Amino acid sequence: MGLLARVVEEVGICTVYVGSIRDMMAQVKPPRPVFVNFPMGHQCGKAFDRELQMSIIKDALNTLKTLQEPGQIVDLPYDWGEEYVYAPTRGELPADQQPPPGRKKDG
């Protein structure tokens, strides 16, 4: 998505990229990256936590006004509140944990 943000910016539309994998954000270099140290796929917070989600979105959009240097990663100060472990994607699962060929993981 960071690469897509750069393409959108080239046509004059401002973007903010909210991500949860800081080292990848540093490599891709989206124009306005915002890092949230949350599990992958939960960049805007926990499900149904509207207050947290709105705070993250507002802080991320605020970088449109405050970011001084393109590509500078802004670290938002939010805490997930509990320990989480990175869950690998299907392609990274050990062989003994792979779903059978031709069968979708969720049904």
Secondary structure, 3 states (H helix, E strand, C coil): CHHHHHHHHHCCCCCCEEECCHHHHHHHCCCCEEECCCCCCCCCCCCCCHHHHHHHHHHHHHHHHHCCCCCCCEECCCCCCCCCCCCCCHHHCCHHHCCCCCCCCCC
